[in-house]
Amino acid sequence: MNRKKTFAFALLLTLVLAVMLPTAIFAADTALTPETAQIEADAQSVSGKSLGSGIAIGIAAAGGAIGMGIAVGKSAEGVSRQPEAAGQIRSSMMLGLVFIETAIIYALLAVILIIFVL
């Protein structure tokens, strides 16, 4: 057990060093002119917007999918308990799904605005 912990720690340390050392080495020897500094700042801005937009739409889609799954599962459970109320349960479920999907579409619009306008 102790050998496994030591091996895991050594592996983790190696991975951390492999990620951090090249960054420090490459960052140390660059002298940026004002033009290249502006180009690099623009590239970092685009990169940050892309990463943030991807994370935002991913969270919105995952949250919407979870919400839709719960809604459909609960409506199926309700129909199985009261088959005579299936029409009302189905219409309530559809209305709820529309609201969930609307929230996801709003997130998509916000992400598109972030990418193309800001």
Stockholm file with secondary structure:
# STOCKHOLM 1.0

chainA/1-118         MNRKKTFAFALLLTLVLAVMLPTAIFAADTALTPETAQIEADAQSVSGKSLGSGIAIGIAAAGGAIGMGIAVGKSAEGVSRQPEAAGQIRSSMMLGLVFIETAIIYALLAVILIIFVL
#=GR chainA/1-118 SS CHHHHHHHHHHHHHHHHHHHHHHHHHHHTCCCCHHHHHHHHHHHHHHHHHHHHHHHHHHHHHHHHHHHHHHHHHHHHHHHHCGGGHHHHHHHHHHHHHHHHHHHHHHHHHHHHHHHTC
#=GC SS_cons         CHHHHHHHHHHHHHHHHHHHHHHHHHHHTCCCCHHHHHHHHHHHHHHHHHHHHHHHHHHHHHHHHHHHHHHHHHHHHHHHHCGGGHHHHHHHHHHHHHHHHHHHHHHHHHHHHHHHTC
//
